[in-house]
Amino acid sequence: MDILFKILLIIAALGLISVVLLQKGKSAGLSGAISGGAEHLFGKQKARGLDLFLQRLTIGFAAGFFILALVVSYFVKN
């Protein structure tokens, strides 16, 4: 059981890395961070189609990775 969760954790980590690398960069530098935050705050929706799918997939992989990391740490401790 312990080995299964470790393998799933590795798969989730590789999936998360690949999905993050597939995404297009929002903006570069400090000015991009400020304007990107303002666009997000005021509701400018730029994510369409594949970008939206990749964002949701990233959230899923991140949540799965976090949960699996907690489960694996529980089994290692006991």
PyMOL Python script that loads the backbone (N, CA, C, O; Angstrom):
from pymol import cmd

cmd.read_pdbstr("""\
ATOM      1  N   MET A   1       0.836  -1.196   0.000  1.00  0.00           N
ATOM      2  CA  MET A   1       0.000   0.000   0.000  1.00  0.00           C
ATOM      3  C   MET A   1       0.878   1.255   0.000  1.00  0.00           C
ATOM      4  O   MET A   1       0.591   2.234  -0.690  1.00  0.00           O
ATOM      5  N   ASP A   2       1.944   1.201   0.785  1.00  0.00           N
ATOM      6  CA  ASP A   2       2.867   2.335   0.873  1.00  0.00           C
ATOM      7  C   ASP A   2       3.526   2.608  -0.482  1.00  0.00           C
ATOM      8  O   ASP A   2       3.669   3.762  -0.888  1.00  0.00           O
ATOM      9  N   ILE A   3       3.919   1.556  -1.168  1.00  0.00           N
ATOM     10  CA  ILE A   3       4.579   1.694  -2.464  1.00  0.00           C
ATOM     11  C   ILE A   3       3.600   2.268  -3.495  1.00  0.00           C
ATOM     12  O   ILE A   3       3.991   3.085  -4.328  1.00  0.00           O
ATOM     13  N   LEU A   4       2.356   1.854  -3.444  1.00  0.00           N
ATOM     14  CA  LEU A   4       1.347   2.357  -4.379  1.00  0.00           C
ATOM     15  C   LEU A   4       1.180   3.868  -4.245  1.00  0.00           C
ATOM     16  O   LEU A   4       1.126   4.579  -5.248  1.00  0.00           O
ATOM     17  N   PHE A   5       1.097   4.358  -3.015  1.00  0.00           N
ATOM     18  CA  PHE A   5       0.946   5.798  -2.808  1.00  0.00           C
ATOM     19  C   PHE A   5       2.186   6.561  -3.247  1.00  0.00           C
ATOM     20  O   PHE A   5       2.074   7.673  -3.763  1.00  0.00           O
ATOM     21  N   LYS A   6       3.362   5.983  -3.052  1.00  0.00           N
ATOM     22  CA  LYS A   6       4.591   6.640  -3.506  1.00  0.00           C
ATOM     23  C   LYS A   6       4.645   6.730  -5.027  1.00  0.00           C
ATOM     24  O   LYS A   6       5.073   7.744  -5.577  1.00  0.00           O
ATOM     25  N   ILE A   7       4.213   5.672  -5.702  1.00  0.00           N
ATOM     26  CA  ILE A   7       4.179   5.694  -7.163  1.00  0.00           C
ATOM     27  C   ILE A   7       3.165   6.724  -7.652  1.00  0.00           C
ATOM     28  O   ILE A   7       3.440   7.463  -8.597  1.00  0.00           O
ATOM     29  N   LEU A   8       1.995   6.778  -7.014  1.00  0.00           N
ATOM     30  CA  LEU A   8       0.987   7.780  -7.386  1.00  0.00           C
ATOM     31  C   LEU A   8       1.493   9.198  -7.135  1.00  0.00           C
ATOM     32  O   LEU A   8       1.185  10.112  -7.899  1.00  0.00           O
ATOM     33  N   LEU A   9       2.267   9.381  -6.067  1.00  0.00           N
ATOM     34  CA  LEU A   9       2.840  10.700  -5.773  1.00  0.00           C
ATOM     35  C   LEU A   9       3.835  11.114  -6.850  1.00  0.00           C
ATOM     36  O   LEU A   9       3.856  12.274  -7.259  1.00  0.00           O
ATOM     37  N   ILE A  10       4.648  10.188  -7.307  1.00  0.00           N
ATOM     38  CA  ILE A  10       5.603  10.489  -8.384  1.00  0.00           C
ATOM     39  C   ILE A  10       4.867  10.823  -9.670  1.00  0.00           C
ATOM     40  O   ILE A  10       5.255  11.751 -10.379  1.00  0.00           O
ATOM     41  N   ILE A  11       3.817  10.085  -9.980  1.00  0.00           N
ATOM     42  CA  ILE A  11       3.031  10.364 -11.188  1.00  0.00           C
ATOM     43  C   ILE A  11       2.368  11.735 -11.090  1.00  0.00           C
ATOM     44  O   ILE A  11       2.345  12.483 -12.067  1.00  0.00           O
ATOM     45  N   ALA A  12       1.830  12.066  -9.919  1.00  0.00           N
ATOM     46  CA  ALA A  12       1.201  13.375  -9.730  1.00  0.00           C
ATOM     47  C   ALA A  12       2.236  14.493  -9.852  1.00  0.00           C
ATOM     48  O   ALA A  12       1.943  15.547 -10.416  1.00  0.00           O
ATOM     49  N   ALA A  13       3.440  14.273  -9.328  1.00  0.00           N
ATOM     50  CA  ALA A  13       4.490  15.290  -9.420  1.00  0.00           C
ATOM     51  C   ALA A  13       4.920  15.509 -10.874  1.00  0.00           C
ATOM     52  O   ALA A  13       5.069  16.650 -11.313  1.00  0.00           O
ATOM     53  N   LEU A  14       5.115  14.429 -11.611  1.00  0.00           N
ATOM     54  CA  LEU A  14       5.492  14.563 -13.023  1.00  0.00           C
ATOM     55  C   LEU A  14       4.372  15.196 -13.844  1.00  0.00           C
ATOM     56  O   LEU A  14       4.632  16.000 -14.740  1.00  0.00           O
ATOM     57  N   GLY A  15       3.131  14.835 -13.541  1.00  0.00           N
ATOM     58  CA  GLY A  15       2.000  15.446 -14.235  1.00  0.00           C
ATOM     59  C   GLY A  15       1.896  16.929 -13.949  1.00  0.00           C
ATOM     60  O   GLY A  15       1.626  17.726 -14.847  1.00  0.00           O
ATOM     61  N   LEU A  16       2.113  17.302 -12.686  1.00  0.00           N
ATOM     62  CA  LEU A  16       2.056  18.718 -12.314  1.00  0.00           C
ATOM     63  C   LEU A  16       3.157  19.506 -13.007  1.00  0.00           C
ATOM     64  O   LEU A  16       2.915  20.605 -13.507  1.00  0.00           O
ATOM     65  N   ILE A  17       4.353  18.961 -13.039  1.00  0.00           N
ATOM     66  CA  ILE A  17       5.464  19.636 -13.714  1.00  0.00           C
ATOM     67  C   ILE A  17       5.178  19.814 -15.189  1.00  0.00           C
ATOM     68  O   ILE A  17       5.398  20.895 -15.735  1.00  0.00           O
ATOM     69  N   SER A  18       4.690  18.766 -15.847  1.00  0.00           N
ATOM     70  CA  SER A  18       4.441  18.859 -17.284  1.00  0.00           C
ATOM     71  C   SER A  18       3.309  19.826 -17.613  1.00  0.00           C
ATOM     72  O   SER A  18       3.394  20.558 -18.600  1.00  0.00           O
ATOM     73  N   VAL A  19       2.256  19.843 -16.808  1.00  0.00           N
ATOM     74  CA  VAL A  19       1.137  20.749 -17.076  1.00  0.00           C
ATOM     75  C   VAL A  19       1.557  22.200 -16.853  1.00  0.00           C
ATOM     76  O   VAL A  19       1.150  23.084 -17.607  1.00  0.00           O
ATOM     77  N   VAL A  20       2.354  22.448 -15.840  1.00  0.00           N
ATOM     78  CA  VAL A  20       2.821  23.815 -15.593  1.00  0.00           C
ATOM     79  C   VAL A  20       3.726  24.279 -16.733  1.00  0.00           C
ATOM     80  O   VAL A  20       3.649  25.433 -17.152  1.00  0.00           O
ATOM     81  N   LEU A  21       4.578  23.395 -17.233  1.00  0.00           N
ATOM     82  CA  LEU A  21       5.460  23.782 -18.332  1.00  0.00           C
ATOM     83  C   LEU A  21       4.715  23.984 -19.648  1.00  0.00           C
ATOM     84  O   LEU A  21       5.196  24.706 -20.521  1.00  0.00           O
ATOM     85  N   LEU A  22       3.558  23.363 -19.804  1.00  0.00           N
ATOM     86  CA  LEU A  22       2.770  23.537 -21.017  1.00  0.00           C
ATOM     87  C   LEU A  22       2.019  24.868 -21.061  1.00  0.00           C
ATOM     88  O   LEU A  22       1.603  25.311 -22.131  1.00  0.00           O
ATOM     89  N   GLN A  23       1.848  25.500 -19.910  1.00  0.00           N
ATOM     90  CA  GLN A  23       1.079  26.737 -19.879  1.00  0.00           C
ATOM     91  C   GLN A  23       1.881  27.905 -20.438  1.00  0.00           C
ATOM     92  O   GLN A  23       3.107  27.956 -20.349  1.00  0.00           O
ATOM     93  N   LYS A  24       1.142  28.828 -21.012  1.00  0.00           N
ATOM     94  CA  LYS A  24       1.741  30.023 -21.565  1.00  0.00           C
ATOM     95  C   LYS A  24       1.970  31.018 -20.440  1.00  0.00           C
ATOM     96  O   LYS A  24       1.129  31.154 -19.552  1.00  0.00           O
ATOM     97  N   GLY A  25       3.104  31.718 -20.467  1.00  0.00           N
ATOM     98  CA  GLY A  25       3.404  32.708 -19.442  1.00  0.00           C
ATOM     99  C   GLY A  25       2.439  33.881 -19.497  1.00  0.00           C
ATOM    100  O   GLY A  25       2.075  34.329 -20.584  1.00  0.00           O
ATOM    101  N   LYS A  26       2.024  34.378 -18.354  1.00  0.00           N
ATOM    102  CA  LYS A  26       1.073  35.498 -18.297  1.00  0.00           C
ATOM    103  C   LYS A  26       1.773  36.801 -18.676  1.00  0.00           C
ATOM    104  O   LYS A  26       1.394  37.444 -19.655  1.00  0.00           O
ATOM    105  N   SER A  27       2.780  37.190 -17.917  1.00  0.00           N
ATOM    106  CA  SER A  27       3.514  38.420 -18.160  1.00  0.00           C
ATOM    107  C   SER A  27       4.905  38.261 -17.583  1.00  0.00           C
ATOM    108  O   SER A  27       5.171  37.348 -16.802  1.00  0.00           O
ATOM    109  N   ALA A  28       5.786  39.164 -17.981  1.00  0.00           N
ATOM    110  CA  ALA A  28       7.162  39.068 -17.494  1.00  0.00           C
ATOM    111  C   ALA A  28       7.502  40.303 -16.669  1.00  0.00           C
ATOM    112  O   ALA A  28       7.059  41.411 -16.971  1.00  0.00           O
ATOM    113  N   GLY A  29       8.278  40.097 -15.644  1.00  0.00           N
ATOM    114  CA  GLY A  29       8.771  41.205 -14.851  1.00  0.00           C
ATOM    115  C   GLY A  29       7.784  41.727 -13.832  1.00  0.00           C
ATOM    116  O   GLY A  29       6.677  41.208 -13.689  1.00  0.00           O
ATOM    117  N   LEU A  30       8.204  42.770 -13.121  1.00  0.00           N
ATOM    118  CA  LEU A  30       7.393  43.349 -12.060  1.00  0.00           C
ATOM    119  C   LEU A  30       6.165  44.058 -12.624  1.00  0.00           C
ATOM    120  O   LEU A  30       5.083  43.973 -12.043  1.00  0.00           O
ATOM    121  N   SER A  31       6.319  44.753 -13.743  1.00  0.00           N
ATOM    122  CA  SER A  31       5.168  45.449 -14.323  1.00  0.00           C
ATOM    123  C   SER A  31       4.104  44.452 -14.785  1.00  0.00           C
ATOM    124  O   SER A  31       2.908  44.723 -14.681  1.00  0.00           O
ATOM    125  N   GLY A  32       4.535  43.319 -15.285  1.00  0.00           N
ATOM    126  CA  GLY A  32       3.581  42.293 -15.683  1.00  0.00           C
ATOM    127  C   GLY A  32       2.864  41.698 -14.489  1.00  0.00           C
ATOM    128  O   GLY A  32       1.684  41.357 -14.575  1.00  0.00           O
ATOM    129  N   ALA A  33       3.565  41.574 -13.380  1.00  0.00           N
ATOM    130  CA  ALA A  33       2.929  41.040 -12.172  1.00  0.00           C
ATOM    131  C   ALA A  33       1.873  42.001 -11.645  1.00  0.00           C
ATOM    132  O   ALA A  33       0.815  41.574 -11.181  1.00  0.00           O
ATOM    133  N   ILE A  34       2.157  43.287 -11.717  1.00  0.00           N
ATOM    134  CA  ILE A  34       1.198  44.286 -11.238  1.00  0.00           C
ATOM    135  C   ILE A  34      -0.011  44.349 -12.163  1.00  0.00           C
ATOM    136  O   ILE A  34      -1.150  44.324 -11.697  1.00  0.00           O
ATOM    137  N   SER A  35       0.226  44.429 -13.465  1.00  0.00           N
ATOM    138  CA  SER A  35      -0.907  44.523 -14.391  1.00  0.00           C
ATOM    139  C   SER A  35      -1.679  43.211 -14.456  1.00  0.00           C
ATOM    140  O   SER A  35      -2.899  43.216 -14.615  1.00  0.00           O
ATOM    141  N   GLY A  36      -0.972  42.080 -14.332  1.00  0.00           N
ATOM    142  CA  GLY A  36      -1.660  40.796 -14.324  1.00  0.00           C
ATOM    143  C   GLY A  36      -2.554  40.656 -13.107  1.00  0.00           C
ATOM    144  O   GLY A  36      -3.650  40.103 -13.195  1.00  0.00           O
ATOM    145  N   GLY A  37      -2.086  41.160 -11.966  1.00  0.00           N
ATOM    146  CA  GLY A  37      -2.908  41.129 -10.759  1.00  0.00           C
ATOM    147  C   GLY A  37      -4.123  42.017 -10.888  1.00  0.00           C
ATOM    148  O   GLY A  37      -5.206  41.665 -10.420  1.00  0.00           O
ATOM    149  N   ALA A  38      -3.954  43.169 -11.520  1.00  0.00           N
ATOM    150  CA  ALA A  38      -5.085  44.080 -11.709  1.00  0.00           C
ATOM    151  C   ALA A  38      -6.114  43.478 -12.670  1.00  0.00           C
ATOM    152  O   ALA A  38      -7.321  43.598 -12.457  1.00  0.00           O
ATOM    153  N   GLU A  39      -5.622  42.830 -13.727  1.00  0.00           N
ATOM    154  CA  GLU A  39      -6.549  42.206 -14.673  1.00  0.00           C
ATOM    155  C   GLU A  39      -7.329  41.078 -13.992  1.00  0.00           C
ATOM    156  O   GLU A  39      -8.521  40.898 -14.238  1.00  0.00           O
ATOM    157  N   HIS A  40      -6.651  40.338 -13.149  1.00  0.00           N
ATOM    158  CA  HIS A  40      -7.333  39.251 -12.441  1.00  0.00           C
ATOM    159  C   HIS A  40      -8.337  39.812 -11.442  1.00  0.00           C
ATOM    160  O   HIS A  40      -9.429  39.267 -11.282  1.00  0.00           O
ATOM    161  N   LEU A  41      -7.970  40.898 -10.770  1.00  0.00           N
ATOM    162  CA  LEU A  41      -8.842  41.497  -9.762  1.00  0.00           C
ATOM    163  C   LEU A  41     -10.095  42.080 -10.399  1.00  0.00           C
ATOM    164  O   LEU A  41     -11.190  41.938  -9.854  1.00  0.00           O
ATOM    165  N   PHE A  42      -9.947  42.732 -11.538  1.00  0.00           N
ATOM    166  CA  PHE A  42     -11.080  43.391 -12.163  1.00  0.00           C
ATOM    167  C   PHE A  42     -11.799  42.515 -13.185  1.00  0.00           C
ATOM    168  O   PHE A  42     -12.713  42.979 -13.867  1.00  0.00           O
ATOM    169  N   GLY A  43     -11.396  41.267 -13.292  1.00  0.00           N
ATOM    170  CA  GLY A  43     -12.184  40.306 -14.046  1.00  0.00           C
ATOM    171  C   GLY A  43     -11.908  40.188 -15.516  1.00  0.00           C
ATOM    172  O   GLY A  43     -12.788  39.738 -16.249  1.00  0.00           O
ATOM    173  N   LYS A  44     -10.742  40.564 -15.999  1.00  0.00           N
ATOM    174  CA  LYS A  44     -10.438  40.372 -17.403  1.00  0.00           C
ATOM    175  C   LYS A  44     -10.120  38.898 -17.626  1.00  0.00           C
ATOM    176  O   LYS A  44      -9.148  38.376 -17.081  1.00  0.00           O
ATOM    177  N   GLN A  45     -10.926  38.246 -18.411  1.00  0.00           N
ATOM    178  CA  GLN A  45     -10.803  36.810 -18.620  1.00  0.00           C
ATOM    179  C   GLN A  45     -10.059  36.566 -19.927  1.00  0.00           C
ATOM    180  O   GLN A  45     -10.615  36.769 -21.006  1.00  0.00           O
ATOM    181  N   LYS A  46      -8.805  36.131 -19.835  1.00  0.00           N
ATOM    182  CA  LYS A  46      -8.020  35.850 -21.027  1.00  0.00           C
ATOM    183  C   LYS A  46      -7.922  34.354 -21.319  1.00  0.00           C
ATOM    184  O   LYS A  46      -7.566  33.960 -22.429  1.00  0.00           O
ATOM    185  N   ALA A  47      -8.232  33.533 -20.341  1.00  0.00           N
ATOM    186  CA  ALA A  47      -8.069  32.094 -20.510  1.00  0.00           C
ATOM    187  C   ALA A  47      -9.242  31.530 -21.306  1.00  0.00           C
ATOM    188  O   ALA A  47     -10.391  31.598 -20.871  1.00  0.00           O
ATOM    189  N   ARG A  48      -8.943  30.986 -22.451  1.00  0.00           N
ATOM    190  CA  ARG A  48      -9.963  30.382 -23.297  1.00  0.00           C
ATOM    191  C   ARG A  48      -9.475  29.018 -23.739  1.00  0.00           C
ATOM    192  O   ARG A  48      -8.276  28.806 -23.919  1.00  0.00           O
ATOM    193  N   GLY A  49     -10.388  28.110 -23.909  1.00  0.00           N
ATOM    194  CA  GLY A  49     -10.084  26.818 -24.497  1.00  0.00           C
ATOM    195  C   GLY A  49      -9.022  26.028 -23.772  1.00  0.00           C
ATOM    196  O   GLY A  49      -9.215  25.582 -22.641  1.00  0.00           O
ATOM    197  N   LEU A  50      -7.893  25.860 -24.445  1.00  0.00           N
ATOM    198  CA  LEU A  50      -6.805  25.047 -23.917  1.00  0.00           C
ATOM    199  C   LEU A  50      -6.206  25.657 -22.660  1.00  0.00           C
ATOM    200  O   LEU A  50      -5.838  24.925 -21.741  1.00  0.00           O
ATOM    201  N   ASP A  51      -6.100  26.981 -22.598  1.00  0.00           N
ATOM    202  CA  ASP A  51      -5.552  27.629 -21.400  1.00  0.00           C
ATOM    203  C   ASP A  51      -6.419  27.350 -20.171  1.00  0.00           C
ATOM    204  O   ASP A  51      -5.902  27.068 -19.089  1.00  0.00           O
ATOM    205  N   LEU A  52      -7.723  27.429 -20.345  1.00  0.00           N
ATOM    206  CA  LEU A  52      -8.629  27.152 -19.239  1.00  0.00           C
ATOM    207  C   LEU A  52      -8.536  25.690 -18.812  1.00  0.00           C
ATOM    208  O   LEU A  52      -8.552  25.386 -17.619  1.00  0.00           O
ATOM    209  N   PHE A  53      -8.439  24.785 -19.788  1.00  0.00           N
ATOM    210  CA  PHE A  53      -8.295  23.370 -19.477  1.00  0.00           C
ATOM    211  C   PHE A  53      -6.996  23.101 -18.716  1.00  0.00           C
ATOM    212  O   PHE A  53      -6.988  22.336 -17.752  1.00  0.00           O
ATOM    213  N   LEU A  54      -5.905  23.724 -19.146  1.00  0.00           N
ATOM    214  CA  LEU A  54      -4.624  23.527 -18.469  1.00  0.00           C
ATOM    215  C   LEU A  54      -4.638  24.103 -17.059  1.00  0.00           C
ATOM    216  O   LEU A  54      -4.022  23.538 -16.155  1.00  0.00           O
ATOM    217  N   GLN A  55      -5.333  25.220 -16.861  1.00  0.00           N
ATOM    218  CA  GLN A  55      -5.441  25.783 -15.518  1.00  0.00           C
ATOM    219  C   GLN A  55      -6.194  24.841 -14.582  1.00  0.00           C
ATOM    220  O   GLN A  55      -5.781  24.619 -13.444  1.00  0.00           O
ATOM    221  N   ARG A  56      -7.288  24.296 -15.069  1.00  0.00           N
ATOM    222  CA  ARG A  56      -8.077  23.375 -14.236  1.00  0.00           C
ATOM    223  C   ARG A  56      -7.323  22.074 -13.981  1.00  0.00           C
ATOM    224  O   ARG A  56      -7.405  21.511 -12.890  1.00  0.00           O
ATOM    225  N   LEU A  57      -6.597  21.600 -14.977  1.00  0.00           N
ATOM    226  CA  LEU A  57      -5.795  20.397 -14.811  1.00  0.00           C
ATOM    227  C   LEU A  57      -4.667  20.630 -13.804  1.00  0.00           C
ATOM    228  O   LEU A  57      -4.332  19.735 -13.027  1.00  0.00           O
ATOM    229  N   THR A  58      -4.090  21.820 -13.817  1.00  0.00           N
ATOM    230  CA  THR A  58      -3.052  22.170 -12.851  1.00  0.00           C
ATOM    231  C   THR A  58      -3.604  22.159 -11.434  1.00  0.00           C
ATOM    232  O   THR A  58      -2.960  21.655 -10.514  1.00  0.00           O
ATOM    233  N   ILE A  59      -4.791  22.713 -11.261  1.00  0.00           N
ATOM    234  CA  ILE A  59      -5.424  22.714  -9.934  1.00  0.00           C
ATOM    235  C   ILE A  59      -5.678  21.280  -9.473  1.00  0.00           C
ATOM    236  O   ILE A  59      -5.449  20.952  -8.309  1.00  0.00           O
ATOM    237  N   GLY A  60      -6.142  20.436 -10.370  1.00  0.00           N
ATOM    238  CA  GLY A  60      -6.395  19.037 -10.024  1.00  0.00           C
ATOM    239  C   GLY A  60      -5.120  18.297  -9.638  1.00  0.00           C
ATOM    240  O   GLY A  60      -5.090  17.581  -8.637  1.00  0.00           O
ATOM    241  N   PHE A  61      -4.061  18.472 -10.439  1.00  0.00           N
ATOM    242  CA  PHE A  61      -2.793  17.824 -10.118  1.00  0.00           C
ATOM    243  C   PHE A  61      -2.207  18.353  -8.819  1.00  0.00           C
ATOM    244  O   PHE A  61      -1.651  17.585  -8.034  1.00  0.00           O
ATOM    245  N   ALA A  62      -2.324  19.657  -8.582  1.00  0.00           N
ATOM    246  CA  ALA A  62      -1.784  20.234  -7.344  1.00  0.00           C
ATOM    247  C   ALA A  62      -2.529  19.713  -6.124  1.00  0.00           C
ATOM    248  O   ALA A  62      -1.913  19.387  -5.110  1.00  0.00           O
ATOM    249  N   ALA A  63      -3.847  19.633  -6.218  1.00  0.00           N
ATOM    250  CA  ALA A  63      -4.630  19.105  -5.091  1.00  0.00           C
ATOM    251  C   ALA A  63      -4.307  17.635  -4.855  1.00  0.00           C
ATOM    252  O   ALA A  63      -4.148  17.206  -3.712  1.00  0.00           O
ATOM    253  N   GLY A  64      -4.211  16.866  -5.931  1.00  0.00           N
ATOM    254  CA  GLY A  64      -3.857  15.454  -5.798  1.00  0.00           C
ATOM    255  C   GLY A  64      -2.471  15.262  -5.215  1.00  0.00           C
ATOM    256  O   GLY A  64      -2.259  14.384  -4.379  1.00  0.00           O
ATOM    257  N   PHE A  65      -1.526  16.083  -5.655  1.00  0.00           N
ATOM    258  CA  PHE A  65      -0.160  16.000  -5.129  1.00  0.00           C
ATOM    259  C   PHE A  65      -0.137  16.315  -3.638  1.00  0.00           C
ATOM    260  O   PHE A  65       0.533  15.628  -2.868  1.00  0.00           O
ATOM    261  N   PHE A  66      -0.860  17.343  -3.233  1.00  0.00           N
ATOM    262  CA  PHE A  66      -0.885  17.745  -1.825  1.00  0.00           C
ATOM    263  C   PHE A  66      -1.499  16.644  -0.957  1.00  0.00           C
ATOM    264  O   PHE A  66      -0.963  16.310   0.100  1.00  0.00           O
ATOM    265  N   ILE A  67      -2.604  16.092  -1.400  1.00  0.00           N
ATOM    266  CA  ILE A  67      -3.276  15.047  -0.631  1.00  0.00           C
ATOM    267  C   ILE A  67      -2.415  13.782  -0.557  1.00  0.00           C
ATOM    268  O   ILE A  67      -2.295  13.161   0.499  1.00  0.00           O
ATOM    269  N   LEU A  68      -1.817  13.409  -1.698  1.00  0.00           N
ATOM    270  CA  LEU A  68      -0.955  12.224  -1.694  1.00  0.00           C
ATOM    271  C   LEU A  68       0.287  12.425  -0.838  1.00  0.00           C
ATOM    272  O   LEU A  68       0.758  11.483  -0.201  1.00  0.00           O
ATOM    273  N   ALA A  69       0.824  13.648  -0.814  1.00  0.00           N
ATOM    274  CA  ALA A  69       1.980  13.918   0.047  1.00  0.00           C
ATOM    275  C   ALA A  69       1.612  13.747   1.511  1.00  0.00           C
ATOM    276  O   ALA A  69       2.406  13.216   2.289  1.00  0.00           O
ATOM    277  N   LEU A  70       0.433  14.184   1.894  1.00  0.00           N
ATOM    278  CA  LEU A  70      -0.014  13.992   3.275  1.00  0.00           C
ATOM    279  C   LEU A  70      -0.215  12.514   3.601  1.00  0.00           C
ATOM    280  O   LEU A  70       0.148  12.062   4.686  1.00  0.00           O
ATOM    281  N   VAL A  71      -0.791  11.766   2.667  1.00  0.00           N
ATOM    282  CA  VAL A  71      -1.027  10.335   2.894  1.00  0.00           C
ATOM    283  C   VAL A  71       0.297   9.584   3.009  1.00  0.00           C
ATOM    284  O   VAL A  71       0.461   8.743   3.892  1.00  0.00           O
ATOM    285  N   VAL A  72       1.242   9.887   2.116  1.00  0.00           N
ATOM    286  CA  VAL A  72       2.544   9.217   2.165  1.00  0.00           C
ATOM    287  C   VAL A  72       3.280   9.567   3.448  1.00  0.00           C
ATOM    288  O   VAL A  72       3.913   8.699   4.048  1.00  0.00           O
ATOM    289  N   SER A  73       3.212  10.810   3.877  1.00  0.00           N
ATOM    290  CA  SER A  73       3.894  11.185   5.125  1.00  0.00           C
ATOM    291  C   SER A  73       3.257  10.499   6.330  1.00  0.00           C
ATOM    292  O   SER A  73       3.952  10.188   7.297  1.00  0.00           O
ATOM    293  N   TYR A  74       1.960  10.261   6.289  1.00  0.00           N
ATOM    294  CA  TYR A  74       1.302   9.532   7.368  1.00  0.00           C
ATOM    295  C   TYR A  74       1.787   8.096   7.430  1.00  0.00           C
ATOM    296  O   TYR A  74       2.065   7.579   8.512  1.00  0.00           O
ATOM    297  N   PHE A  75       1.894   7.433   6.249  1.00  0.00           N
ATOM    298  CA  PHE A  75       2.339   6.052   6.235  1.00  0.00           C
ATOM    299  C   PHE A  75       3.814   5.913   6.604  1.00  0.00           C
ATOM    300  O   PHE A  75       4.198   4.919   7.222  1.00  0.00           O
ATOM    301  N   VAL A  76       4.636   6.871   6.246  1.00  0.00           N
ATOM    302  CA  VAL A  76       6.050   6.813   6.600  1.00  0.00           C
ATOM    303  C   VAL A  76       6.220   6.989   8.103  1.00  0.00           C
ATOM    304  O   VAL A  76       7.088   6.363   8.711  1.00  0.00           O
ATOM    305  N   LYS A  77       5.405   7.826   8.690  1.00  0.00           N
ATOM    306  CA  LYS A  77       5.511   8.088  10.122  1.00  0.00           C
ATOM    307  C   LYS A  77       5.089   6.874  10.948  1.00  0.00           C
ATOM    308  O   LYS A  77       5.657   6.629  12.013  1.00  0.00           O
ATOM    309  N   ASN A  78       4.107   6.115  10.477  1.00  0.00           N
ATOM    310  CA  ASN A  78       3.607   4.952  11.230  1.00  0.00           C
ATOM    311  C   ASN A  78       4.210   3.653  10.776  1.00  0.00           C
ATOM    312  O   ASN A  78       3.883   2.598  11.317  1.00  0.00           O
TER     313      ASN A  78
END
""", "prot")
cmd.dss("prot")
cmd.show_as("cartoon", "prot")
cmd.util.cbc("prot")
cmd.orient("prot")
